Amino acid sequence: MRFLVDAQLPPALVRLLREHGHTAEHVTEIGPADASDRDIWRYALEHQSVIVTKDKDFADMVATGREAPAVVWVRTGDTRRAALLAWFEPLIGQIVEMVSSGDLLIELR
């Protein structure tokens, strides 16, 4: 599966996804860190990427009912990178299953 990790999440999350056999990019690898949500959205659609974000705006965009990439909305609040990765890693398989079954918005708490 292909993932696009948004700017407020660490590049280490990209490495973790790659270690699990997925294609993953951080938004800073494809353009400026301050790219607009619309630009990120378009890129994800064009490249069939799942957006991984902490930004509620992407969840709101899915809710409009228009063509949408899948969005994984991470709602952990501020946390240390190591704790975030340890929490996220066991969820990767479940995320892949949910996206594969057609879920467009996956909210992780």
Helices and strands as residue ranges (DSSP letters): E 2-5, H 11-19, E 23-26, H 27-30, H 37-47, E 50-53, H 56-62, E 71-74, H 81-88, G 89-91, H 92-100, E 105-108
